[in-house]
Amino acid sequence: MQKQPLSYEVVSQPILLPSAFPVELLENYIQSDANITYLHYHNCLELGYCWEGSGVFFVEEKILPYSKGDVSIIFPGQLHLAQSVKGQVSGWHFIFIDLKVLLGTAAPPSWEGAAPVGYSRLANIVRPEESPGIAILTEYLIQELSRKQSGYETAAKGCALSLASLITRAISQAADRAPEIETVDRTSINKISKSLHYISQHYMETIHTQELAAICNLSVTHFRRTFRTCMGAAPLDYLINMRMQMASALLCHTDGSILSISEKVGYSTLSSFNRHFKIWMGAAPSKWRAMHR
């Protein structure tokens, strides 16, 4: 069980990888619905495969729902955390890899730096139906690293090269749909990090901006300005977005009624939930569930 951190500061968690074969596999990690390790970032690429459960991934300013079979792609330096839907746990396998060192001159040109050019455009959760190649190769890489049969390092290196190429292609395709997002200012986001943690734990409750500002020891005006700069949205819009993403995960991967789901994500009336969901997700909850299950 994960322990509640004593503070919610943004922290660097460097992964020390062997220079000869800079890859590490973390199998069967259980992500709970609470007491999460808060905003952190690594010095290498993190690939994840969800083998059970559902929830949301927070990556910089994005809130991304995930479910069984999805792949997470977290680039070096990206602030992130995951949280299962309330009342559930999810299971993950994670791979930490320094692609630049592993592939050397064979790395795609866009991977000359710590992360590929335009990486912030990519939605960090990849569904298998959207990119089957990335999902299949990630599973294959996990199997090679887990079994460690003869020649596994060579096989893993070839798999990593193919993954790097497919990720580069996905970034290129995303470039036509979204502008590149500037790197989050660590000092600014550190100022509001306690509010982000509070929202992630209490999104099903009534939350006021004044309350969030007080948690961060900031004036309401300063808090609103800093929050919008870091997250690209006002605090209460961010709260609504998180509720909608949690609701979408529950609609897609549980059999709960729409009324019970609306209550789980913080709505006292079904009409208010339906109105917000249609505005944010583009369809009524019942229609959205039918389209995505």
N, C-alpha and C positions, 0 to 999 in steps of 0.2 A: 504494500500500500504506500502511495506517495505521501510525503509529509508536507504540511502547509509551510511555505517559506516564511521566514521571520520578517522579510521585507519583500516588496514587489519591485525592486529595482531591476532595470534592464541589465541583463548579465551576459557576458560572453562565456560560452561553454566550448572551449577548443577541444577537438577530437585529435588525439595523438595517434597517427597512423604510421605503420612501418614504412620506411622509405623504399624498401625493395618491392613491396606489394601494398600500396596505400589504400587498402579496402578493409572494412570491418562490418561484420553482420551482427545485428542485435535481433534475436528471434523471440517470438511469443511475448511481446511487450503488451501489458494490459493497461489500457487507458480508462480511468474511472470517470465519473460524471462530476467530480468535485475534487478539491484539494490538488489542483493542477500545479505543475511547475510553471511559473509565470514567464512572461516574455524573455526569450533567450535566442541566441543566434550562434551558429557554428562557423568554423573556418573552412568547411568543406561542403560538398554536395551531400544532401540527405535525400535518399529515396525510400519511400514507405509503401508497404502493401497491406491494405486492410483485409484481414481474413475473416473478420466477424464484427458485427455491430454497426452502429452509425453514430454520427455526431457532426461537429463542425470543426474546421481548422481556421484559426486566426493567423493570417500571414500579412504582416504590415497592416495596411488599411483594409484588407479584404476579409470577409467572412464567408467561408466556403463549406457547404455541406458535403459530407462524405458518407459512404456506405460500403458494404462488403464488396470486394473486387476492385475498389478504386485504388489508384496510385497517387501518392503525394510526391511532389518535386519541390524541395526547398533548397534554394541556392545559397552559397556562402554569404553570410552577413545579413540574411533576411530574418527579421524578428518573427517568431512564430510560437504557437502552442496549439494543442488539440484538446477537445473536450467531448466526451460522449453525451448523448441525450440523457436527460434526467431519468434516473432509475435503471440505467443500463450501463454496461461496460462494452468496450470494443477491443479487438485484438489486432496487433500490428507486428509486421516484420520490418526492420529498418536496416538500410545499408548506408554506411558513411564512406565516401569515396573522394579521393583527390584525382579527378579525371585528368587534369593537366599533367601531373606527375606520372600517373599510370600509363597514359597514352603517349606522352612525349610528343615527338614530331608528327605522330599519326593523328593527333587531336584535330578536329575540324577547326578551320581558321577563326571562327567566331569565338572559340574557347581559349583565346590567347591570354585573357585575363582570368581572375578568380571565378568569374561567372560569364556566360555567353552574352554577347551584345544583345540588348533589348530584352533581357530576361524578365524584367518587371511587367511586361505585357502579358506574360503567360498566366492563365488561371492555374494555380498550383495543385489543384486536384484534377486528375485525369481519369475519366470514366472509360472502361474497356470498350464500350460501344463507340466512343468518340475517337479513340486511338488504340485499336487492338494491338498494334505492334509494340507500343510502350508497355502495355499491360503484360503481354506474353513474355517480352524480354526481361521485364522486372522479375516475374515469377521464375523464369529460367535462371537468372543470375542468383536469386535467393537459393535455388536448389543446388547450384554448383558450389556456392560458398558454404552451404550447410553440409553437403555430403563429402566434399573435399576428396573426390576420387582422382585417380591419376590424370594429370594434365588439367586440373580444374583452374589453375591460375591463367593458363593460356586461353581456355574457354571463356573465363570470366572477362579477360581483357578484350576478346573479340566481341562479347556481348555488350560490354561497356562502350565500345566504339560505335556499335549500332545504335545504342540508346542515345549517345551524344548526338548522332546524326538526326535521329527522329525528334529529339527535343529541339534541336536547332530548326528543323522544319516546322514544328508546331509553333515556335516563337515567330518565325517568318510569316506563317499564316495568321497569327494573332495580331501582327503589326498592322494589318489592313482593318482590324476591328477596333483597336484601342491604342491610344497614345502611350508612350513610355512614361512611367511614373518615376519621379525623382526619388532618390534614396532618402529614407526617413531620417530626419535629424534626431540623433540619439539623445541629445540634451533636452529637446522639446518633448519627445515622447516619454522620456523619463519623468517629466513633470506631471503627465496625466496617466501614468501607468497604473496607479492605484485605482483610478476610476474605471479603467478598462477591466481590471481584475474584478472590481465590484460588480460591474455590469454582467460579466460572464457568470458570476455566481448568483445574481439576484435579478436577472432579466424577467423572471416571472412575477416580480413584485412591482409596485408603483415606485418609480424613481424620478426625482426632481433634479433639475440642473444644479440648483443651489446645494443640494445634498452632495452631488459629485464634486462640485467646486470645493466644498468644505473638506472632503476626504483628501483632496490634493493640496490643501492649504493655499488655495488661490482665490482671488476675487472672482465673482461670477463672470465679469467682462473678460478678464485675462484668461480664465479657464475656457470660455466659449471660443475665443480667438485661437488659443493654442490647440484646442481639440480639433477645430475645423481645419487648421493648417496641417496637422498630423494625419488625421483620419479622412479628410475630404468630405466631411459631413458634420452637421450639428449633432450635439450629444444625444438628443432625443430621437433624431433620425437614425443614428447609429444603433440605438436601442431597438427601434422598430425593425430595422434591417436584421438584427440578430434574432429577434423573435420570429421573423418570417423565415429565416434560414433554418432555425430549429423546427418550426412548424412543417416546413417542406420535408425535412428528414423524417419526421414522425409520420407525415401523410404517406410518404413513399415506402416506409419500411416497418410500419406497425399497422395493426387493424383497429386502432382506437377510433372512436367517433370523432367527427369534426368538432363537436361541442367539447369533448374531453380534451382534445388537442389544443383548442383555443384557450381553455382554462390552464393547461400546463405551461403555456407560453405567456401567460399574464393578462388575458382578456376576461373581463367580467361579463361581457355580453357577446353573443355570437355575431350579432349584426356588425359590431365594431371590428371584430376579427375578420369577417368576410370582406368588409370594405377595404381594410388595410391590405389584406392578402391579394385582392384583385389589383389594387394599385401597384403594389411592389412586385408581384410575381406574374402579372399579366393575365390571370385567369382566376375564376372562383376556386376555392379549395377543392370542391368535389370534382370539378373538371380537371384541375391540375393533377389530382391523385390518379384519375383515370388515364391521363396522358403519360404519366411517369412510372406507373407500377408495372 
